[in-house]
Amino acid sequence: MKQIVGVADMKVSNNTGESIITYSLGSCIGLVIYDPVVKVAGMLHYMLPESSLDKDKARAKPYMFADSGIPRLFKSAYQLGAVKQRMKIYAAGGAEILDQKGFFNIGKRNYMALKKMFFKNNVMINKQNVGGNVNRTVRIEISTGDIFVKTSGSQEVKI
């Protein structure tokens, strides 16, 4: 069974019969976390770096922003027994799709927000597939922690 993470959405599960997937990451970031000991997986699909851009929207949709979504993703995983030091972390997206000249740099700003938050909290990204100008779909199998990514016009590959 697939749990689908929409835009500005998050899912966390320890059901080893499931996978979690998010589609069409452009400038958005798909953040995947996995604790192999307790087999807890989580995925966040955030759109913008900072909730201060729109406080009302941040209250209504905290997963839309890096600074409000990322802590919730980790806390939800901790509630299922995940431990920060054991987590494998994968990031995808951060492309410049509609903004190929880099005027707004949303993809880059989204990625920098993630890096900054992780640096402050002593968290390392194990693998990533960010930047460029392609859309990405990301999927994690909860039973194994295997992560698969598909870019526009190509086959899904295991990371």
C-alpha positions in Angstrom: 0.0 0.0 0.0 1.2 3.5 -0.8 0.8 6.5 1.4 0.9 9.6 -0.8 2.5 12.8 0.5 0.9 15.8 -1.3 2.4 19.3 -1.6 2.7 20.9 1.8 2.1 17.5 3.4 3.8 15.0 5.6 3.4 11.3 6.5 5.2 9.1 9.0 4.7 5.3 9.4 6.1 2.1 10.9 3.8 -0.1 8.8 6.3 -2.3 7.0 3.7 -3.3 4.4 3.6 0.3 3.1 5.7 2.7 1.1 5.5 6.5 1.2 5.7 8.5 -2.0 5.6 12.1 -3.2 5.3 13.2 -6.8 6.6 16.1 -8.9 9.1 17.7 -6.6 10.2 20.8 -8.5 11.5 23.7 -6.4 9.9 21.9 -3.4 12.0 19.7 -1.2 11.1 16.1 -0.4 12.8 15.2 2.9 12.9 11.5 3.7 14.0 10.1 7.1 14.3 6.5 8.2 15.3 4.7 11.4 16.4 1.2 10.3 16.2 -0.3 13.9 12.5 0.5 14.5 11.6 0.7 10.7 10.0 4.1 11.0 9.9 6.2 7.8 8.8 9.8 7.3 8.5 12.1 4.3 7.8 15.8 4.1 7.1 17.8 0.9 7.7 21.5 1.7 7.3 24.4 -0.7 9.0 27.4 0.9 11.9 28.1 3.3 10.4 30.3 6.0 7.0 30.4 7.7 7.6 34.1 8.4 6.6 34.8 4.8 3.0 34.1 5.7 2.1 33.5 9.4 -1.5 32.7 8.8 -0.7 30.1 6.1 2.0 28.7 8.4 -0.6 28.1 11.1 -3.0 26.5 8.7 -0.4 24.5 6.7 2.8 24.0 8.8 4.2 21.4 6.3 4.3 24.1 3.6 7.5 25.6 5.1 10.9 24.2 6.0 11.2 25.8 9.4 7.8 24.6 10.6 7.6 21.3 8.7 11.0 19.7 9.4 10.7 19.8 13.2 7.2 18.2 13.0 8.5 15.5 10.7 11.2 14.5 13.2 8.9 14.7 16.3 6.3 12.5 14.6 9.1 9.9 13.9 10.3 10.1 17.5 6.7 9.3 18.7 7.0 6.0 16.8 10.4 5.2 18.5 12.8 6.7 16.0 16.1 8.0 17.3 17.9 11.0 15.6 21.3 9.4 15.7 20.2 6.3 13.9 18.3 8.1 11.1 19.2 7.9 7.5 18.3 11.1 5.7 17.6 11.8 2.0 16.7 15.0 0.3 15.4 15.6 -3.2 14.1 18.5 -5.2 15.2 22.1 -5.0 15.2 22.4 -8.8 14.6 25.6 -10.7 11.7 24.6 -12.9 9.7 27.7 -13.8 12.6 30.0 -12.8 15.4 28.8 -15.0 17.2 32.1 -14.9 17.3 31.9 -11.1 15.5 35.1 -10.4 13.6 33.8 -7.3 15.9 30.9 -6.5 13.1 29.1 -4.6 14.7 25.7 -5.0 18.1 26.9 -3.8 16.5 28.8 -0.9 14.5 25.7 0.1 17.7 23.6 0.1 19.7 26.2 2.1 16.9 26.4 4.7 17.2 22.6 5.2 21.1 22.7 5.4 21.0 25.6 7.9 18.5 23.9 10.1 20.4 20.6 10.0 23.7 22.3 10.7 22.2 23.9 13.8 20.9 20.6 15.0 23.9 18.5 14.1 22.0 16.4 11.5 23.7 15.1 8.4 22.1 14.3 5.0 23.2 10.8 3.9 22.2 11.1 0.2 20.6 13.8 -1.9 19.4 14.5 -5.4 18.9 18.3 -5.5 19.1 21.2 -7.9 19.1 21.2 -11.7 15.8 21.7 -13.6 14.0 18.4 -13.4 11.0 17.2 -11.5 11.5 14.2 -9.2 9.3 11.6 -7.6 10.6 10.0 -4.4 9.5 6.7 -2.7 10.6 4.8 0.4 9.9 1.2 1.2 9.3 1.1 5.0 10.3 -2.6 5.3 13.8 -2.0 3.9 14.4 1.7 3.9 15.2 1.5 0.2 14.7 4.9 -1.5 13.8 5.2 -5.2 13.8 8.4 -7.3 12.4 9.0 -10.7 13.3 12.1 -12.7 11.2 13.4 -15.6 11.6 11.2 -18.6 13.6 8.4 -16.9 13.1 5.1 -15.1 12.8 4.9 -11.3 16.2 4.1 -9.7 17.2 2.9 -6.3 19.4 5.4 -4.4 
